[in-house]
Amino acid sequence: MNTTVFTENLKRFRLAKKMTQEQAADKLRVNTQTVSRWECGTTLPDVMILPELAKLYSVTVDDLYKESSVAYENYAQRLSAVYEKTKDPDDFMRCRIEYIKMMKNGELSTRDKWEYATIHHFMLRYCKDIALEWYDKAIADGCESDPHAYRRARSLKAGLMHELGKSDEIIAEQEKKCSLAHDDPEEWVYLIEAYINGKRYEEALSCFEKAIEKFPENWLLYIHGGDICQHLKKYDEAFSYWEKAGELGTDFHDELYCMAYCYDELGEYEKAYDMYMRIAETLHNEQYHEEAEMTEKLAADIKKKTEK
């Protein structure tokens, strides 16, 4: 270790933070003479105190040994610079934790706010790329290995692409796939989902009506039919389609969630509350306790609306 660089940095960083040796000692819970001896190179700090020392001066431990290091306004900003360089999710989390601590203390400057936004912006890009990569890997496994996972991967990837402004591209691609696999109900489902995600509800409705003529026993088609009618404010038809899906049997009480959400949208809060509680009771009976508790939380949120 270059002791001269290290000791000079200790003094330089302290002065950059406009701290006296007494103030630094108080923060580090040591005496002033100890800080003085560190800066003179007479003694060196214990390795266990280095992270705390670095954080006090808004640098990393590595910065303590570098000739060209600078002290940042605060430790969160230093971690932000680290994350912007590495793009490592672990560095993102360390940085985010520091900013959240500052938020709780009301210490964010304007720069801190845009830095906090920036790290999330970079993380958003990272997560988008990773999501698309792994959706593609799941889809590449094919439908045979796990039909439910395959369908969810295709649906969620398409939804993400719509969020990224690729609606027309996804719709065109799915229209082609559906025309080539006209007798595959799944391709009709994907096409209807594409129309819904693209907010092309009239086209979605037309597609749905054609699909149920060909595949009258496909419950997922009826779920989407209800969703389309809800968007078009055809509520009676929406509920009839969801009820039909329930009669055919859904994967996870999908029709009940749709009804509860629609009741909430219509301002029929008591019906929405009762529906969520009905779902929660069913889930508890099926031993899906975590899911039941989440549904009870939805019911509690609805309950608050009835009390206003």
N, C-alpha and C positions, 0 to 999 in steps of 0.2 A: 504494500500500500504506500502511495505517495503521501507521507504525513504532512508535508508542507502544504500541498494543495488542499488536503482535508481540513487542516486547521485554519488556513486562510479562508476557505469557503464558509466555515462556521461563523467567522467574524463578519464576512461579507454578506451572508444571508441574514444574519441578525440585524445588521445595520440597514439592509434593504427593507426589512420589516419595521424599521424605526423602533427597535427594542433596545433597552439597556441590558447589561449583563444581569442586573437584578431582576428585571422583568422576565427574561428568558429562564433564569434559575427558578423563579416562582412557578412558571408554567410547567417546568420539567420536574418540579418538586426536588430540587437539589439546592445546595448553597451557592452563593455568588462566586466563591473561590473556585468551586469545581468548574463552572463555566469558563472562568478566566484561565484555569490550567489547561482546559481543552483547547482554547483558542491560542494559547502559547505553545502547545505541543508538549507540555510537561507531563501530562497524562492524557489518556484517550478514553472516551466514553465506552461504557460496556456495550457489547453488541446488542443486548436486549433493549437498550434505550434508543438505538438508531432510528427505528421506525417513528417513534414519538418525536424525536429531534427533527427528522425530515419533515414530518407533517406540520410541526410548529413553524417551520420556515417555508412551507408551501412548495416543497421539492420532494423528489423521491430519494430513497436511500442511495441509489446509484449516482444521483446528482451531487451528493456530498463529496464524491471522489473525482468529479469531472472538472477540468480547468475552465470550461466555457459555460457552465451552468448558470442559470438566472433564477431568482426567486420570483414566483408568480404571486398574483394578488391574493390567492388563497389555494389551499390544497386541492380543492375540487377542480380548479382550472388547470392545475398541473396534471391531474389524472385525466382530464379531458384531452390534453395534448398527447398524452400517452395513448389513449384510445384512438384518437384520430390517426395516429401513426400505425398502430398495430391492427386495428379493426377486430380485436379479439373480444368476444362477448364477455369474458371474465373481466377484462379491463373496463368494459361498459358498465358492468354491475358495480364495480368498485367506485367508479366515478359517480354513478347515479346515487349510490348510498350517501356519498359525501354531500351531494347537492340537496338531497332530501333532508339531511341533518340541518343544513343551512336554511332551508325553507321553514322548518319547524321553529327555528330561532328568528325568522324574519330578516335574514341577512343577505338576501340575493340582490346583487347590483344589476344594472341593465345588461352588462356583459355576461354575468352569470346566467341570466335568463336566455340570452341567445346561444350561449354555450350549451346550456341544458337542452334547448331545442335541437341544436346541431348534433349532439351525440345520439339523440333519438332518431334524427333524420338519417344518419349513417346506419344506425341499427335497423331502421325500417328497410333500407336497401338490402342489407345483409339478410334479414329474415325473408324478404321477398324472394331473393335468389335461392336460398336454402329450401324454402317451401316449394318453389317450382321444381327444383332438382329432385326432391324426394317424392313429390306427387308423381313425377315422371317415372321414378323407379318403382313406385307401387303399381302404377298403371302398366308398366312393362312386365310385371309378374303375370298379368293376364287375369281374366275373370275366374278361371278355374280354381286357382289357389285359395281365394277367399272372395266370393262374389260381393259380399257387403262392403268389405274394405275397398275393393276395386271400384265399386259404384261411387262410394264416398269420395275416393281420390279424384275420380273424373269430375264429379259435381263440384267439389271444393276448388279444384284447379280452375275450372271454368269460371266459378264465382270470383276467384282472385283475378283472373284475366279481365273480367268485366270491371273490377275495381281499378285496374290499371289502364282503363280506357280502351280495351280491346273488344268491346261488345260486338261491333259489326263483323270483326274477324272471326270471333267464336261462333256467331250465328251462321255465317256463310260456311264455315267448316262443318258445323253440325248438320246444316241442311243437306250438304253433300253426303255425309255419312248416313243420314237417315234415308236418303234416296237410294243408296247402295244396299242398305239393310232394311228394306221396307217392312219386313215381317219380324223384326226384332223390337219388342216393346221398349227395351232399354234405350235404344236410339231415339225413339219418340219422346221418352222421358227427358233425355238430355236436351233435345231440341226445345221442348216446352220450357225447361229451366233456362235455356239460353234466351228465349224470348222474354221470359219474366225478368231475368237479370238486366236485359236491355230495355226494360219498361215498354216493350212492344206487346201490350196486353191483348189487343184485338187479334193480332196474329197468333198469340199464345192460345187464346180461346178457340180460334178456328182449328188450330193444330190439335188441341185437346179433344174437341168434338169428333174429329176424324179418328183420333187414336182410340177413344173408348168404343167406337163402332168395331174396331179390329180386335181390341183387347179389353173386353168388358169386365174381366176379373182382375185387372191390375190395380191394386189399391193405391199405389203411388200416383198413378194418373189422376185419381179422384182427389187426392190431397192437393195436387197442383191445380186441378180444376177449381177447387174451393178457394185457393190462394188467388187465382186469376179473378174470380168473381168478387172477392173481397176488394181487390184493387179497383175493379170496375164498379164497386158499390152495389153489386147485385147480391145482397146479403142472404136472402132466402135461398138462392141457388147455391151460394157458398156453403151454408150449413147442410144442405141436402147432399152435396158432394162429400163433405167431411163425414157425414153419417154413413154414407155408402162405403167410404174407405174403412170406417170402423167395423161395419158388418163383414167386410172381406177379411179384416184382420191386418193391423199395421204392426210395424216392428217395435215401436216403443211408445204406444199411445199417441202417435203423431196427431191424430184427428182431434183429440181432447185439448192438446196444446194449442192447435189452430183455433179451436172454438173459444178457448179462454182468452187468447190474444185478441180475437175479434170482438168479444164482449167488452174487453178493456177499451178498444178503439171506439166502440159505440157509446162508451160511457155507462154501460150496464155493469157497474162494478160489483154488485152483489152476485150476479151470475158468474162473472169472471172469478171472483173469490171462491165461490162454491166449486167451480170447475177445477181450479188449481188444487183445492183441498181434496177433491175426489181423486185427482191424479196422484197426489202425495200419499193418500191412504192406500191406493192400489200398489204404488211402488214399495211402500213399507211392507205390504203383504208379500210382495215378490222378492223381498230382501235387498232391494236397491235403496239402501238407507241414505247414502250420500245424495243420490238424485232426488230422493223424496225431500230431503232437507232443503235442497236448492229450490224445489218447487214450493215448499212452504214459505221460503223467503219471498218468492214472487207473490204468493197469496198475501203475505204481510204487507208488501208494498201496495197491493190493491186495497187492502183494509184501510190504509192511511188515507186513501182517496175518498173512501166512504165517510171518513170522520171529519172531512173538511167542511 
